[in-house]
Amino acid sequence: MESENVFKIGVGGPVGSGKTALIEALVPVLTSRGHRPGVITNDIYTQEDAEHVRRTLAGTLDPERVVGVETGSCPHTAVRDDPTMNLAAAADLLDRCPDIDVLLFESGGDNLTLTFSPLLADVYVFVLDTAEGEKMPRKRGPGTTDSDLLVINKIDIAKYVRTDLTVMERDAWDVRDGRTVILTDCLTGTGVTDVADFVLKRREEMCSPAP
């Protein structure tokens, strides 16, 4: 796979936290900034997320730039323990679309221990949402504490699910020892440009030649 110039972003998080919505909101921002993204989704038995991305981004992202991987097993296996299926999918995608310069990998929904293999992702984004409760950051887990970026999504519904957003954000910063936390509402775009700024800055840092 000719991926030396492709920046790879892993997006993980529990079921329903908004991973797909975040990717669907990020792609137009990346495209507007001159990047040529591709997307690889992971579901256990279906192509549901890939199909959703194709429908939502119709007219923005060519459908052939979206690939669905059916893992047949726990999402941890396919993105952390043995990423072979995703690496093969990426190689095929880049063979078809060699101009891709940013590749987003969405893990299947899982728990707080999900992480990405460094073979698969240069930067790892973990998504929580307010509907899971303000206690979620305090539960920790490597997804919450060790990811490069923690996103707290669905801030628009916090008041309806009795989540104190101030507490949730404060605890998130605390358990991450000050590493970046961004609040988003992916449906309206709130916070999405901040996420794009973060990952693209990380890309610049990683791609800059050593002094």
C-alpha positions as CSV (number, residue, x, y, z in Angstrom):
1,M,0.0,0.0,0.0
2,E,1.5,3.4,-1.1
3,S,0.4,5.2,2.1
4,E,3.4,7.2,3.1
5,N,1.7,10.4,2.1
6,V,-1.7,9.5,3.4
7,F,-2.7,10.8,6.9
8,K,-4.8,8.2,8.7
9,I,-7.4,9.2,11.3
10,G,-9.0,6.6,13.6
11,V,-12.5,7.3,15.0
12,G,-13.7,5.1,17.8
13,G,-16.3,5.2,20.5
14,P,-19.3,3.4,22.0
15,V,-22.3,2.4,19.9
16,G,-24.4,5.5,19.0
17,S,-21.9,8.1,20.2
18,G,-21.8,9.7,16.8
19,K,-18.7,8.4,15.1
20,T,-20.4,8.2,11.7
21,A,-22.0,11.7,12.1
22,L,-18.5,13.1,13.0
23,I,-17.0,11.6,9.9
24,E,-19.8,12.9,7.7
25,A,-19.4,16.4,9.2
26,L,-15.6,16.3,8.9
27,V,-15.3,15.2,5.2
28,P,-16.8,18.4,3.8
29,V,-14.5,20.5,6.0
30,L,-11.5,18.5,4.9
31,T,-12.6,18.8,1.2
32,S,-13.1,22.6,1.5
33,R,-9.5,22.9,2.7
34,G,-8.1,21.1,-0.4
35,H,-7.8,17.6,1.0
36,R,-9.0,14.4,-0.8
37,P,-10.5,12.1,1.8
38,G,-11.4,8.5,1.8
39,V,-13.5,6.6,4.4
40,I,-13.3,3.0,5.7
41,T,-16.1,1.9,8.1
42,N,-16.3,-1.2,10.2
43,D,-19.4,-3.1,11.1
44,I,-19.6,-6.7,12.4
45,Y,-22.0,-8.1,9.8
46,T,-23.3,-5.3,7.5
47,Q,-22.3,-2.4,5.3
48,E,-24.8,-0.1,7.1
49,D,-22.3,2.6,8.1
50,A,-20.6,2.7,4.7
51,E,-24.0,3.0,3.0
52,H,-25.0,5.8,5.4
53,V,-21.9,7.7,4.6
54,R,-22.4,7.3,0.9
55,R,-26.0,8.6,1.1
56,T,-25.2,11.5,3.4
57,L,-22.2,12.7,1.4
58,A,-23.7,12.1,-2.0
59,G,-22.5,15.0,-4.2
60,T,-19.6,15.7,-1.8
61,L,-17.6,12.4,-1.8
62,D,-17.5,9.9,-4.6
63,P,-19.1,6.7,-3.4
64,E,-16.1,4.7,-4.5
65,R,-14.1,6.5,-1.9
66,V,-16.1,4.8,0.9
67,V,-15.4,1.2,1.8
68,G,-17.2,-1.0,4.3
69,V,-15.4,-3.7,6.2
70,E,-17.4,-6.5,7.7
71,T,-15.3,-7.7,10.6
72,G,-17.3,-10.7,11.7
73,S,-15.9,-10.2,15.2
74,C,-15.4,-7.7,18.0
75,P,-14.4,-4.3,16.6
76,H,-11.3,-4.3,18.8
77,T,-9.9,-7.2,16.7
78,A,-10.2,-5.4,13.4
79,V,-8.7,-2.0,14.4
80,R,-6.4,-2.9,17.3
81,D,-5.4,-6.5,17.6
82,D,-5.2,-7.6,14.0
83,P,-5.9,-4.7,11.5
84,T,-5.2,-6.9,8.5
85,M,-8.7,-6.6,7.0
86,N,-8.6,-2.8,7.3
87,L,-5.0,-2.6,5.9
88,A,-6.1,-4.7,2.9
89,A,-9.2,-2.5,2.4
90,A,-7.1,0.6,2.5
91,A,-4.6,-0.8,0.0
92,D,-7.4,-1.6,-2.4
93,L,-9.0,1.8,-1.9
94,L,-5.7,3.6,-2.5
95,D,-5.1,1.6,-5.6
96,R,-8.4,2.8,-7.0
97,C,-8.1,6.3,-5.7
98,P,-4.4,7.1,-5.5
99,D,-5.0,10.8,-4.9
100,I,-6.5,10.2,-1.4
101,D,-4.4,12.1,1.1
102,V,-6.5,11.7,4.3
103,L,-8.1,8.3,5.2
104,L,-10.6,8.1,8.0
105,F,-11.1,4.7,9.7
106,E,-14.3,4.3,11.7
107,S,-14.4,1.5,14.2
108,G,-17.5,-0.5,14.9
109,G,-19.1,0.8,18.1
110,D,-17.6,-0.7,21.2
111,N,-16.7,0.1,24.8
112,L,-14.3,2.4,26.6
113,T,-11.3,0.2,26.0
114,L,-11.2,0.5,22.2
115,T,-7.9,1.8,20.8
116,F,-6.4,1.8,17.3
117,S,-3.3,0.0,16.1
118,P,-0.5,2.5,15.2
119,L,-0.3,0.6,11.9
120,L,-3.8,1.8,11.2
121,A,-4.1,5.4,12.6
122,D,-1.7,8.3,12.9
123,V,-4.1,10.1,15.1
124,Y,-6.9,8.5,17.2
125,V,-10.2,10.3,18.0
126,F,-12.5,8.9,20.6
127,V,-16.2,9.9,20.7
128,L,-18.4,10.0,23.7
129,D,-21.9,11.6,23.8
130,T,-24.0,13.3,26.4
131,A,-26.8,10.7,26.3
132,E,-24.4,8.2,27.9
133,G,-24.3,10.4,31.0
134,E,-22.0,12.9,32.5
135,K,-20.3,10.1,34.5
136,M,-18.7,8.6,31.3
137,P,-15.4,10.4,31.5
138,R,-15.0,9.4,35.2
139,K,-15.3,5.7,34.1
140,R,-12.0,6.3,32.2
141,G,-10.7,3.5,30.0
142,P,-7.9,4.0,27.4
143,G,-10.3,5.3,24.8
144,T,-11.2,8.2,27.0
145,T,-7.9,8.8,28.7
146,D,-5.3,7.9,26.0
147,S,-6.8,9.0,22.7
148,D,-5.2,11.9,20.9
149,L,-8.5,13.8,21.0
150,L,-11.6,13.2,23.0
151,V,-14.9,14.5,21.4
152,I,-18.0,14.9,23.6
153,N,-20.8,14.8,21.0
154,K,-24.5,15.6,21.1
155,I,-24.1,18.7,23.3
156,D,-27.5,19.9,22.0
157,I,-29.4,17.2,23.9
158,A,-27.5,17.4,27.2
159,K,-30.3,19.2,29.0
160,Y,-32.8,16.7,27.8
161,V,-30.9,13.7,29.2
162,R,-30.1,15.4,32.5
163,T,-26.4,15.6,31.7
164,D,-24.5,18.6,33.2
165,L,-22.2,19.5,30.3
166,T,-20.0,21.6,32.5
167,V,-19.3,18.6,34.8
168,M,-18.8,16.2,31.9
169,E,-16.3,18.5,30.2
170,R,-14.4,19.3,33.4
171,D,-14.1,15.6,34.3
172,A,-12.9,14.8,30.8
173,W,-10.1,17.3,31.0
174,D,-9.2,16.0,34.5
175,V,-8.9,12.3,33.5
176,R,-6.9,13.2,30.3
177,D,-4.4,15.3,32.2
178,G,-5.2,18.3,30.1
179,R,-5.1,16.7,26.7
180,T,-7.5,18.1,24.3
181,V,-11.3,17.8,24.6
182,I,-13.7,19.2,22.0
183,L,-17.5,19.6,22.4
184,T,-19.5,19.0,19.2
185,D,-23.0,18.9,17.8
186,C,-22.3,17.1,14.5
187,L,-25.7,17.8,13.1
188,T,-25.3,21.6,13.2
189,G,-21.5,21.5,12.8
190,T,-20.7,23.0,16.2
191,G,-17.2,22.1,17.1
192,V,-16.5,20.2,13.9
193,T,-14.0,22.8,12.5
194,D,-12.2,22.6,15.8
195,V,-11.8,18.8,15.3
196,A,-10.6,19.4,11.8
197,D,-8.1,22.0,13.0
198,F,-6.8,19.5,15.6
199,V,-6.2,16.6,13.2
200,L,-4.8,18.8,10.5
201,K,-2.4,20.4,12.9
202,R,-1.3,16.9,14.0
203,R,-0.8,16.0,10.3
204,E,1.4,19.1,9.8
205,E,3.5,18.2,12.9
206,M,4.0,14.6,11.8
207,C,4.8,15.5,8.2
208,S,7.2,18.3,9.0
209,P,10.8,17.4,8.4
210,A,13.0,16.9,11.5
211,P,15.2,19.9,12.3
